[in-house]
Amino acid sequence: MWLDRPRNPNAPLAGLKVLELARVLAGPWTGQILADLGADVIKVESPEGDSTRQWGPPWVEHEGERTAAYYHACNRGKRGIVADFRNADDLARLKGLAAEADVVIENFKPGTLDKFGLDYPALAAANPALVYCSITGFGQDGPRRDEPGYDFVVQGMSGFMALTGEPEGAPMKMGISVSDLSCGIWAANAVQAALLMRHRTGKGQWIDMALMDCSVAMLANQALSHFATGENPQRMGNAHAQVGPYGVYPVADGHVILAPANDGLFHKLMTLLGRAELAQDPRFASNGGRIEHRAPLESAIAESTCGWSQTELLAACRNAGVPAGPINDLDAVFADPQVQARGLKIELDGMPGVRSPFNFSGAELALDRPSPRHGEHQSD
């Protein structure tokens, strides 16, 4: 079943064998990252298929199969087979694949795979070098171990939503499944770290990844603010809790982001806006002062920017070296000349996608096939 030769022999993970017993997003996202890096990833689906195949509209028609676009966002580059864990022959096939695999990725609730002999202790007995990555909502231990983990729920529980939204508005989730996606990225890092350790020790290990852990780990400066003050950081809309001015400002034809994150950049911005007197105002001489007197400063900047067009102001900021940018819809994102120059949008056999954002001086990604049809490689 495994490929006799690497998909792209110059990809970083060429020759790595990955068995993916995962569905929906966090686990498949991990598998897609490894696949883009050159691993031979075999995605195992139930007879009903990954549920994201039905998460439409929108739908994609590809090679005679109608599948939700969502599914294709996280399953590129894999081979696909179907297996019923309750079928003895299917189970034997999976155990045979695991015996030859370098990595297994699974995202079932803790204990689910034990009864099928697909848990880490059972598979490691036959393959001690196996790196086995479990992805769950809350981890393999703790009081919430057996609770289902959903991105939206974890965004709320992890503090993300308490920090996102307008000060007087309702808490808001992000427009992407940030808890799932970040967990997939962390998990791909953990898998590669365990593989490097295996190179030293000759032994594999079990990796326990949790959406909740990964989301809490990304609280970064907000967590440290809480630890330092004992207070809960508040929602601030587009403002920055520790830097000012730093936000979204009106222009004649929309809005722009301005991010003059130090004294020098603040002075440059005030000069190009024709408001040099604000840079000389003692209230705004330091970042601390600008935070303390945020309201009058923000109002003065907004009064100054609203007379500019977006194109004019962004050009002036670019020439002055002031960090600034537009707020793009997705059509503008993929029309941006920088995004196009970096080749972030790809197309594989007529299926569009967004490549993993790796660029190597001596290696290439393995971008050679779209997501598999249901059971496409069953007889390989």
Steps between C-alpha positions, in 0.01 A plus 500: 500500500780741578666672207818334380656838431448845652239723337764771463846372594614856576216575744609532867294202623544283191455132587317563829198271543198647676173322582223752567206375707352846524205701381358853488780757544777489764622148416464533122672840515797332669502234229481755219799693638703178506375409151602838361843437651526177303366226730294216353178550698228234485167645615264240643129580481195316623258354245294817549802722430650795684206713615654810342422350160141607573577840655367698207412716328717595328559178307779394267452265205823311439553181300136403529470555875305784662666595828488802731777752441579475872630143459747609233646768728676246723550173309728588209785267406369188675394158382159387618368162610182386675499280808235382745659444840234235569611296200777251583663520158500879500641507851777260408588718203526810719720322752724386216532857376573624853773238536680660204415863577728766644208705630136444595268798544163450671239730648246270664378555855740353759466123526293457182769317305604272789223250432618459140866455586585825323620680813865593551602216736356238265654643184833584664536137612529406132681819396710651783625778272148630440425866570131507596324836520163525675298819456203562730308793641645487850778240508546148632461591868334759721135546601388595148676205333178340375325818385467551123721773364363744245683805369222746586472369855876511551522853363263600776661296777858598415446874534511580128143625487533707816780687324332534159231750404406860572519614865124548528406215268460127545798265518594384152666193354754537224395462137716188467512190721808627678498240780486210254751650259751602764481154657577348161805724463622423853443128435702503177784664695472239775507213249818629340661558841419140599646374173823689569510349848442155348807560285699527824331229705355258244168511684166655417257652750144612562418868447199638688367816331191690618312787337462663842872480575596643162255789528605591855864484388426770240376754757858629505517868607138497616575220747806684629295818540257303713780346707668840548187689604261236632234656276315365198597676175195653338373484143640793308367455149782587262707687758814356658516467877869588524572719195350825376403627255438164334170430330252552218439855378250650254595629156278658237434166331520249784748417771870436548711338769771718652758340729769752607625281783784718635583865561685544171218359292247710691695815414516398132125439488416832662730681257347344188150569633596865551453467876855550627361685801359171632849351502615793714208480743634384841199272540612298200877508548521134605308184429373500858366851458337411171326207668388718792364766266384262231156657439606854400791370293284250311243769432763739366651237272157399366421863420824518302469171307142542384603755239736258328415228253616151593745483210653840581542435870646153456745632241606782733550255786698266278728784391549611860561149631188498720336156533155518341269290290151450359229273636461250218211279403620162377480598134740785576723266700557268207532792258774656714825499302696382804270200553526422130879537498528257791282246320263444791204405282558169326301275268536122487311315227254786481453520880600836652660525841736695724844347544678460831714813552844333496783617277832312505831582334577134431165323493152523349152419618323194362202665332404223261140396562169631636294347779410135443156389392325278753694171492695609192810294588324201651669252269846658475 
